[in-house]
Amino acid sequence: MKDLIQSLIYIQQHLIVPKDQFNSFGKYNYRSLESILAAIKPLLRSQNCGIRFEDEVIELGGRTFLKTTLYFFNDKGETITTSAIAEHTATKSGMDAAQITGAASSYARKYAMNALFAVDDTKDADSECYQREQTKPLPEEPKKAPTRRTRTTSASAQATTPAAKDPRYAAIEAALAKVNDIDSLIELYEQHRMEVENNPDIKAMFSRRKQEIHKSTVITF
């Protein structure tokens, strides 16, 4: 076991994983599981070591989680393990069942890698540090000067609504109403990036929902 511990110390000291990914909606840099794996493979090879993952679905307090166990081993048969979990929700906006499982597995595996190999300063969208940063008050939008009200027919009034400007407004609005966390909000944003960037009404709608989620966020340990 001494040899494996020495290899672990070496990898912890030499593993550097830059935050090479950027989320334009959340405005933060992050590192993915793929980035960590790519950076650690040369170090594992130099130490004659390897890693593997095992996933299982577990239930805690009536909620479903995906548990990942990370095995770190060498060519002498020595092994060190660590585990991490990520909640496996039944539904998530814009994702099918396979994608939900894949996302939970990716999160759990990344957290297991972070813990065992001391990957530092990882501020993901669901991390406590990121949540605290994002709960800072957003700057207020400048107030528009009041305009004189004029009588219009129902047809003309309908023509000035955001839905009339963009036929997908109503569908996006309905999808936003089902989003209750920052991760899902970012995923929905990426799905409708073109609409958001080209329609100020839709962009404002996303901003309002983002602020609502931040206000309702409760950090638990």
C-alpha positions in Angstrom: 0.0 0.0 0.0 3.0 2.3 0.6 3.8 2.4 -3.1 0.2 3.3 -4.1 0.1 6.1 -1.5 3.4 7.5 -2.9 1.9 7.4 -6.4 -1.3 9.2 -5.1 0.9 11.9 -3.5 2.8 12.4 -6.7 -0.4 12.7 -8.8 -2.0 15.1 -6.3 1.1 17.3 -6.5 1.4 17.3 -10.3 -2.2 17.2 -11.5 -3.1 20.5 -13.1 -6.5 20.8 -14.8 -7.3 24.3 -16.2 -10.9 25.5 -16.4 -11.1 25.2 -20.2 -14.9 25.4 -20.4 -17.0 28.5 -20.2 -20.8 28.8 -19.7 -21.9 32.1 -21.3 -25.2 32.2 -19.4 -23.9 31.4 -16.0 -20.8 33.6 -16.7 -18.3 31.1 -15.1 -15.4 28.9 -16.2 -15.3 25.3 -15.2 -13.5 22.0 -15.9 -15.3 18.9 -17.1 -14.8 15.3 -16.3 -13.3 14.8 -19.7 -10.7 17.5 -18.9 -9.7 15.9 -15.7 -9.4 12.4 -17.3 -7.3 13.8 -20.2 -4.9 15.5 -17.7 -4.5 12.6 -15.3 -3.8 9.8 -17.9 -0.1 10.7 -18.4 0.4 10.8 -14.7 -1.3 7.5 -14.2 0.9 6.0 -16.9 4.1 7.4 -15.3 3.1 5.7 -12.0 2.0 2.4 -13.5 -1.5 3.1 -12.0 -5.0 3.1 -13.3 -8.6 4.0 -12.4 -12.0 2.6 -12.9 -15.6 3.6 -11.9 -18.6 1.7 -10.7 -22.0 3.3 -10.6 -25.1 2.2 -8.6 -28.4 3.8 -7.9 -29.3 4.2 -4.2 -32.1 5.8 -2.1 -31.5 8.2 0.8 -34.3 9.8 2.7 -36.8 9.0 0.0 -34.7 10.5 -2.7 -32.8 8.7 -5.5 -29.1 9.2 -6.0 -26.4 7.8 -8.3 -23.4 6.6 -6.3 -20.0 6.4 -8.1 -17.1 4.4 -6.5 -13.7 5.4 -7.9 -11.0 2.7 -7.7 -7.4 3.8 -7.9 -5.0 0.9 -8.3 -1.4 0.0 -9.3 0.3 -3.0 -11.0 1.0 -4.6 -7.6 -2.7 -5.1 -6.8 -3.0 -2.3 -4.3 -6.2 -0.3 -4.4 -7.6 2.9 -2.8 -11.3 3.8 -3.2 -13.5 6.8 -2.7 -17.2 7.5 -3.5 -19.4 10.4 -4.4 -23.1 10.8 -5.1 -25.3 13.0 -7.3 -29.1 13.2 -7.1 -30.8 11.3 -9.9 -34.1 13.1 -10.5 -37.0 11.5 -12.3 -37.4 14.3 -14.8 -35.3 17.3 -15.9 -36.2 20.0 -18.4 -35.0 19.1 -22.0 -33.5 15.7 -21.1 -34.6 12.2 -21.6 -34.1 9.4 -19.0 -30.7 8.3 -20.5 -29.4 11.9 -20.4 -30.5 12.4 -16.8 -28.6 9.2 -15.7 -25.5 10.3 -17.8 -25.5 13.7 -16.2 -25.7 12.3 -12.7 -23.0 9.8 -13.4 -20.7 12.6 -14.8 -21.2 14.8 -11.7 -20.6 12.0 -9.3 -17.5 10.8 -11.1 -16.1 14.3 -11.3 -16.6 14.9 -7.6 -14.9 11.5 -6.8 -11.9 12.5 -8.9 -11.8 16.0 -7.3 -11.8 14.4 -3.8 -9.2 11.7 -4.3 -6.8 13.6 -6.5 -7.2 17.0 -4.7 -8.4 18.9 -7.8 -8.8 22.4 -6.4 -11.0 25.4 -6.9 -13.8 23.6 -8.8 -16.7 26.0 -9.0 -19.5 24.2 -10.8 -23.0 25.4 -11.3 -24.3 23.2 -8.4 -21.4 23.9 -6.0 -22.1 25.9 -2.8 -19.4 28.5 -3.6 -21.0 29.1 -7.0 -24.5 29.4 -5.5 -23.3 32.0 -3.0 -21.6 34.0 -5.7 -24.7 34.0 -7.9 -27.0 35.0 -5.1 -25.5 38.5 -5.1 -28.2 41.1 -6.0 -28.4 41.8 -9.8 -28.2 45.4 -11.0 -31.6 46.9 -11.6 -32.5 47.5 -15.2 -33.0 51.2 -16.1 -36.6 52.2 -15.9 -38.2 53.2 -19.1 -40.0 56.5 -19.4 -43.7 56.2 -19.2 -45.6 56.3 -22.5 -49.0 57.7 -23.2 -51.7 55.1 -23.3 -53.8 55.0 -26.5 -56.8 52.9 -27.3 -56.2 50.0 -29.5 -58.2 47.2 -30.9 -57.7 43.7 -29.6 -55.9 42.7 -32.8 -53.4 45.6 -32.6 -52.8 44.9 -28.9 -52.1 41.3 -29.7 -49.5 42.3 -32.3 -47.4 44.1 -29.7 -47.0 41.1 -27.4 -43.7 39.2 -27.2 -45.5 36.0 -28.4 -46.4 37.8 -31.6 -42.8 38.9 -32.1 -41.6 35.3 -31.7 -44.0 32.4 -32.1 -41.8 30.2 -29.8 -42.1 32.7 -26.9 -45.1 30.9 -25.3 -43.3 27.5 -25.5 -40.1 28.8 -23.9 -42.2 30.6 -21.2 -43.9 27.3 -20.4 -40.5 25.5 -20.2 -39.1 28.2 -18.0 -41.9 27.7 -15.5 -40.9 24.1 -15.0 -37.2 25.0 -14.3 -36.3 25.1 -10.6 -32.5 25.0 -10.6 -29.6 26.8 -12.2 -28.3 23.7 -14.1 -31.7 23.2 -15.8 -31.9 26.9 -16.6 -28.5 26.9 -18.2 -29.5 23.8 -20.3 -32.7 25.5 -21.5 -30.7 28.6 -22.3 -28.3 26.6 -24.5 -31.2 25.0 -26.3 -32.7 28.3 -27.2 -29.5 30.4 -27.4 -30.4 31.9 -30.8 -33.9 33.0 -29.6 -32.4 34.5 -26.4 -29.7 36.4 -28.2 -32.0 37.7 -30.9 -35.1 38.6 -28.9 -34.8 41.0 -25.9 -38.2 39.9 -24.5 -37.0 36.3 -24.2 -33.7 37.3 -22.8 -35.4 39.4 -20.1 -37.6 36.4 -19.3 -34.6 34.2 -18.7 -33.0 36.9 -16.5 -36.1 37.2 -14.4 -36.3 33.4 -13.9 -32.6 33.3 -13.0 -33.1 35.9 -10.3 -36.2 34.1 -9.0 -34.2 30.8 -8.7 -31.4 32.6 -6.9 -33.8 34.2 -4.4 -35.4 30.8 -3.7 -32.1 28.9 -3.4 -31.5 27.3 0.0 -28.0 25.8 0.6 -28.0 22.6 2.6 -25.2 20.5 3.9 
